Amino acid sequence: MSAEVRAGCALVTGASRGIGAAIAQALAADGWMVGVNYRGDGERASALVEAIERDGGRASAVAGDVCHPGAPDELFRQLEEAFGTPVLALVNNAGVNHDDLAPSLADEEWSIVLDTNLTAAFRLTRRALRGMLRARAGRIVNISSVAGLRANPGQANYAAAKAGLMAFTKTVAVEVARRGITVNAVAPGLIDTGMTAGVSDELLAAVPARRIGTPEEVAACVQFLASDAASYVTGAVLTVDGGLAA
C-alpha cells in the first residue's frame, strides 16, 4: 500500500472469528494497524489481537454492535485514539443469517438480517468516508455473498441484503472514485465457517471446484483490494466461490 494510505488504520467488523479473523490477519500482515471489531466474543477477539502482535503486527479489539446507529462513531473514536490515525480501510464483514422460506419468514428475521448485513454497512461506510474524503485516499471492501447472485431457497432476507450490498458498493464507488477511494465487494460462496457447518452433499456437489473454500482464500482477495495494486479496481464484485455463481 502507498505510504499515504498506510498512514491510516483498518477496521474489520465481525472480526473475532471465521472470515473476519482471517481478513484482520491478512491486513495486519500487509502493514495495516487493524481494529478487530466484535459484538460478544471478547475472548476470541483478544486472542486474535495477541496472535497478530506476535507476528509483528499492530491490532486493537473494539467492542460494538454494528446494528446500533451510534456504533460507527464509537468504533472510529476508539480506533483513532488507539492508533492516533484515521481509519482509511474499512471491511464491512459483520453478518448474520436467519433462514426460512418466504411464506413463514418473520418480520424480525427479515429486519435483523437487513439491519446487520446492509444498513450497518451503509452507516459505517458513511462514517468512514469523512476521513477518506479529507485524505483523498481509502479502501472500502464489503463482504457480500453468492446468495446475492444465485437463488438459494430459504434465504430471501439474506439474498436481498447481499444483493443490496453489491448495488450499494457500485453506486458509492462511482460517487467517490475521483477522490482516490475505492469501494469493492467480495462475494464468498461455500466457505468453511460456522455459518456453513453441516452443508449438504447436494449443495457441495453444485460447486464446480467440488470443495469448500477457506477463510484465508477470501482474506487474500480482500488483502488485494485493500492494496496499492488494486488502485484502479473499484465498483467490482469479486466472487470467491469455486465457480458456484458462474
C-alpha positions, 0 to 999 in steps of 0.5 A: 500500500502507498505510504499515504494510505498506510498512514491510516488504520483498518477496521474489520467488523465481525472480526473475532472469528471465521472470515473476519479473523482471517481478513484482520490477519491478512491486513495486519500482515500487509502493514495495516494497524487493524481494529478487530471489531466484535459484538460478544466474543471478547475472548476470541477477539483478544486472542486474535489481537495477541496472535497478530502482535506476535507476528509483528503486527499492530491490532486493537479489539473494539467492542460494538454492535454494528446494528446500533446507529451510534456504533460507527462513531464509537468504533472510529473514536476508539480506533483513532485514539488507539492508533492516533490515525484515521481509519482509511480501510474499512471491511464491512464483514459483520453478518448474520443469517436467519433462514426460512422460506418466504411464506413463514419468514418473520418480520424480525428475521427479515429486519435483523438480517437487513439491519446487520448485513446492509444498513450497518454497512451503509452507516459505517461506510458513511462514517468512514468516508469523512476521513477518506474524503479529507485524505483523498485516499481509502479502501472500502471492501464489503463482504457480500455473498453468492446468495446475492447472485444465485437463488438459494431457497430459504434465504430471501432476507439474506439474498436481498441484503447481499444483493443490496450490498453489491448495488450499494458498493457500485453506486458509492464507488462511482460517487467517490472514485475521483477522490482516490477511494475505492469501494469493492465487494467480495462475494464468498460462496461455500466457505468453511465457517460456522455459518456453513457447518453441516452443508449438504452433499447436494449443495457441495456437489453444485460447486464446480471446484467440488470443495469448500473454500477457506477463510484465508482464500477470501482474506487474500482477495480482500488483502488485494483490494485493500492494496496499492495494486488494486488502485484502479479496481473499484465498483467490482464484485469479486466472487470467491466461490469455486465457480458456484455463481458462474 
